[in-house]
Amino acid sequence: MTVYERAERYLSRCEGAISGSGGHDTTFIVAMAMVHGFCLPTEAAYELLRDVFNPKCSPPWSDAELRHKVTDAAKTQPRKLRGWLLGSGEPVPQSDSSVVLPANKPKPVYDPDYLAEFASQLPLDVDAEYLELRSQFTCWNRSPAGFLHKVFREGESVWVTTKGSSKDGLIWTHDGPIQNLAELNHLKNGYAGVWFLSNPIDGYEHQVDRLVKESNPDGLSFRCAECVTDWRHVVIETDCAPADLWLEALVVLELPIVAIYHSGGRGPHALVKLGASSPQQWHALLEPHREHLIRLGTCPHTLTPVRLTRLPNCVRGQTGQLQALLYLTPDADGTPIARRPLREDPLAVWIRYLQAARFGRSDNL
């Protein structure tokens, strides 16, 4: 096993950095291990941190922040003998060039042929009618709050905003079985876009040092990682795959897809239930699917646990298109949508109820 592979395995066993729980120190320690423990060149250390360690961090570091950590580590004198993770027992000089690195492992990228082959499993075209028939609940005329009421649990709060890059927004809370599901209808029209945070929050404003900037001098936020109370969802979206093939791929994926809704722009988004209880588990559960999803067309940068996504059945003012809800199955279990039974027509349900009631009547009624 090469030194590079050993360093990669070392990082795969490290827990990610969590903001508010010593995340800066954790990241600096692993950067020291890469640069001084394994004697990797700074660029190789940065690439490993970016590809192996950073996806497990909550929230992930920016490229600039990671490079800064590696640079700081390279300038810091280690307390142990340099090369302590190489197992030689001898210190390695700073200028040592004996570490031979393999060619960089290619990162997965969108592969149109891979998508076409995967989507070809389904001989049918997928459209709104196809998805509606296989939804657990109907999508027609469902209000934005009605959508959130099905997806989230009683007592949970959800961040909703009309400004994707702003800390301005509102908190919607699931009040239980009886609730006004028209309470977000004022967002259906008149805004450039409407988003919701894919995972629930505690509803409190948090002060976070890393968020301090000119536009937010106090570093306050309702939707940072520190606010999240459950990590069960991941958003899958694409900017490159053709919409028809993308939908066909979604319906044959063996993932618990809770909802599919149009972005009002390039194509549909899918909300998938991972069932994680922590950011570390979220990354661990997603990892086996990451390369496959990216090759199908998923945008890599969107695969994060703290992610805004389009709120269904609101008009995206930038395009004039509806962020239409296409599929809604809160109890998704991983069965591909293509293999789900068709939902019974509501009229047939009422007819069955009436027949049962009639059959149960006494002769003198």
ABEGO torsion letter per residue (X at the ends): XBAAAAAAAAAAABBBBBBGAGAAAAAAAAAAAAAAAAGBBAAAAAAAAAAAAAAABOBBBBAAAAAAAAAAAAABBBABBBGAAAGAGBBBBAABAABBBBBBBBBBBBBAAAAAAAAAABABBBBAAAAAAABABBABGBBAAAAAAAABBBGBBBBBBABAABABEBBBBBAEABBBAAAAAAAABGBABBBBBABBBAGBBBBBAAABBAABAAGBBAABAAABABAABBBBBBAABBAAAAAAAAAABBBBBABBBBAGBAEBBBBBBAGBABAAAAAAAAAAAAAAAAAAGBBAAABBABBBBBBBGBBBAAAGBBBBBABBBAABAGBBAAABBBBBBAAAAAAAAAAAAAAABBAAX
